[in-house]
Amino acid sequence: MPASIGEFEASLAKTSLPRQQIMLAYAMDVKHIIVVVNKMDTTEPPYSQLRFDEIKTELLSYLNKTGYQPENISFIPVSSWHGDNLIEPSDNMPWFKGWPVNSKENNVICRTLLEVLDNIVLPKRPVDKPLRLSVATVHKTRDTQTMIVGRVETGILKPNMIIRFAPSNLSAQVKSIQMYYETLQGKIIIILSQTYS
């Protein structure tokens, strides 16, 4: 989010892209939000704590209405132009003492964006659930094979598996699994050998 006057207000307008991105992230079950308040060097006065607190209060209210819990939101004031609070704590914002992040070691106080990214607990891949594959597109190859491009959301995909597609209720055998034309286990591109009804 931009901290400069007018830009932040425009970024939270009803039809703005940041609002849509927040709603999309929540719909896609993104658990942790990192709010980077950028352009802190352009506030009046530069690196203003009052402006940061104003933006934080407004965004916390909106994120809370969306469904996010306050403990899963991190706020970091930065100036990307000058490198403030990106990799090392900035002397220009001595008032920022850090933000608590729920990490592997319980709560860690992070003062930079890099620290927040390093300390967030990554979600565990749901390999113990049934296979769910979101299909992005389907191609026919020159040798009359079907190539499905998609993402394995849950479960594990292996060669020679018989998979069933909904809602058509068609089944097919997985011939190989590829990612950028390299054969892999449980990844992106599936080449089907034959289709069963």
N, C-alpha and C positions, 0 to 999 in steps of 0.2 A: 504494500500500500504506500502511495506517495504521501509524505508528510506536509508538503507545501500547501499553502492556503488555496482553496479552490479545487486542486487536483484530488485531494482526499474526498471532498464532498461530492465531486463528480463521479468518483469511482464507486460510491455507494448509492448512486441513483437507482431507481426501481428497475430500469432495463439495462443496468451496467453489466459488463463482463465479469468483474469480481463477484458480484452477487450470484450470477449464474454458475460460476466455478465453485462457489461455496455450496450451493444447492446440489450440484452434480457430485462433488466430493462426498457429501453426506449420503446421497442416494447410492453411491458406489461403496459405501461402508468404510470410508477412510476414517480411521479412528483419531488420529492426531493431526492437528493443524498448527503450522508454524506461520505466524504473521510477521513478516519482515517489514518494518516501517522504514522505508527508504527515504532518501533526500532530506535527512535530518539537518544537513548543512544549509538548507534553503528556508528553514523556519525563521520566524521573527521572535526573539533573537535567534541566531544560529544555535542548533543543538538544544532546542527548548524542551525542558522536561514537561512544562504545562501542555505543550502541543502533543507530546507523546502520550501523556495521561488522558487527554481528551480523545485521541484516536483509539486508545486502548479501551476506554469506557464505552465508546460507541460501538466498537467491533465486538466486545464481549457481550453486549446486549443483543446484537444481531445474531451472533453465533449461538448464543444460548437459546434464542427463539427458534433457530434452525434445528437444534437438538444436540449440539455439542456441549460436553461437560467442561467447566472451567479448568479442571486439572489436566485436560487433554489439549489445551491451547497454550502455545508459547509465543511470547512477544519479544522481538529483538529490534531495538532501534539501530539503524545502520546508515552510513553514507557510502554507497558503492563507489561513488566518484573518488572519494578520498580513502577508501578502504577501512573506514571506521567500523569496528565491531564485527568485521567479517571473519578474520583469522585470529586477530589479537585484540584485546580490550583497548578501547580508545581513551585517550586522555581528554578528548573533547566532551565526553559525557561521563564525568565522574559521579554524577547522580545515579547512573544505572548500575545497580549492584548485582544484577543477574536475574535470571528467571528460573524457578524450580521446574525440573523436567522429570517425569516418572521414567526412570531408567532401570537397567538391570540391577543397579546398586541403590534401589529405592529412589529418593529424591536427590537430584544433583542440581546445584546452582550453576547455570550456564550463562556466561557473559558474552559469548560470540556465537555467530550463526554456525560456525564449524563445530563448536562444542555441542550445540543442540542436535545437529545432524548425527554426531558421533554417539550421543547418549540415548536416542530414541530407541525403544524396544521394537524390533521388527516383528510383524505378525507371523505366526507359525503357519506354514503352508498346510492346508487341510488335505493331506494325502490319505487320511484314514476314512474319508467320506467317499461315496460313490462318484464315479467319473462324470464330470460335467465339462463340456467343451463348448465354448461360445464360438460359433462359426462366423467368420468375417466375410469370406468369399469362397467360391468354388470354381475351379478351372478344369478344363479337359486338356490333357497332354497330347503330344503327337502320337504316342503309342496307345491311344484311347484309354488311358487311365484317368481317374478322377483325383484331383489334388484339392484338398480342403485346407484353407488357411484359417487359423483361429488360435485360441488360447485355452490352455487347460486351466480351468478355474479351481476344480477340486478333483481329488483322486489321482490315479496314475494311469498314463497311457503307454502301452507297450506294443511292439510289433507283433503281428499275428493275432491280436485281440479281435473279437467280433464286437462291433459297437452298433448301437441302435439310435436312430435319429428321430426326434419328435418334431412336429406332430405327424409326419408322414408314416412313421412306424417302419421305415426301411432299415435294413441291417447291412453292414459291410465289414470286410476283414481289412485290418490295417496292414499294409504291405511294408511301409517304412515311415519313420518320423524324421523330419529334417528341419533344420534351422539355417537359413541362408545356404542351402544346398549341402550342408554337412549333416550326416545321419546322426541323430541324437536319441536319447531315451526320454520320452515324456514331454516333448516340446511342440513347437509351433505347426509345422506343415505335415499333413498326413497324406500319404498316397495310398489309395484304396485299390485293392486288386480286383474285387468283384462285388457286386451288389446283390443282396437277397431281398425278396419281398416279405 
